[in-house]
Amino acid sequence: MNAHVHKAAEVLATAARTGVPCPPVRDLFAQGDIDAAYEVQRLHTERRLAAGHRLAGRKIGLTSPAVQRQLGVDQPDFGALFSDMALGHDGTVPAGRLLQPKVEAEIALILGADLPGPACSVADVRAATAFLAPALEIVDSRIAGWDISIVDTVADNASSGLFVLGDTREALGDVEPADVEMRLHRSTELVSQGTGRDCLGDPLNAAAWLAATLARRGEPLRAGDIVLTGALGPMVAASPGDVFTARISGLGTVRAGFATGGNAS
């Protein structure tokens, strides 16, 4: 692992620890060096595990073709979810917990079986999924002003922050993820909407991509893992006092608020 990987990891860790966003880290690497960015992310994950944190699953990002074009990539990315990133349904994000949060609504898969290797298919994902749940991902960036490239967001654990699962659980046979409709409200204002097809054509496509990609890296998805499959609509910036409610057809409702005072979190 080269010195630039360690440097980027330290810059991002300092921003997280101090609450002061940092400049982009992309200039530490060759242009578009996603492999190096994943090494930064891997180092972050290893350090958190060594500190006693528990891996809860994975999140998928960049599932929107428009966002992929914006960042000059042709595939999604992923990050790690840790158990201390989970916020209870209808919970409140403490002031100062995040630097510059944004909210997006997603479908979460809870796996009931391990997923196979690099040839993992949508059919494999269907067979391994125990339940679906409505979810909010509260993304965050340690990079000042969200001035990110693909290298920055991957290195920054795919701009992860917190996540919220709704209280309902539905079997995959009862809900077709590609067909769901999502509406996200800030208080009573509709601020984002979309469908399951806005996530790589089908959230199960995103999950199959993730499973195959992780298997090639020697980090396969296992029974019990939570998989956030990607945004069903545009993400929305959050401010203190905001309350967000997402309704996903067939899955129910998930809600989270942001405490007043301190930073926008």
Sequence and secondary structure as in RCSB ss.txt:
>XXXX:A:sequence
MNAHVHKAAEVLATAARTGVPCPPVRDLFAQGDIDAAYEVQRLHTERRLAAGHRLAGRKIGLTSPAVQRQLGVDQ
PDFGALFSDMALGHDGTVPAGRLLQPKVEAEIALILGADLPGPACSVADVRAATAFLAPALEIVDSRIAGWDISI
VDTVADNASSGLFVLGDTREALGDVEPADVEMRLHRSTELVSQGTGRDCLGDPLNAAAWLAATLARRGEPLRAGD
IVLTGALGPMVAASPGDVFTARISGLGTVRAGFATGGNAS
>XXXX:A:secstr
  HHHHHHHHHHHHHHHHT  B  SGGGSSTT HHHHHHHHHHHHHHHHHTT  EEEEEEE  SHHHHHHHT SS
 EEEEEEGGGEE TTEEE TTS SS EEEEEEEEEESS   STT  HHHHHHHEEEEEEEEEEE  SBGGG   H
HHHHHTGGG  EEEE S  B GGG  GGG EEEEEETTEEEEEEEGGGTTTSHHHHHHHHHHHHHHTT    TT 
EEEEEESS  EE  TT EEEEEETTTEEEEEEE SSSS  
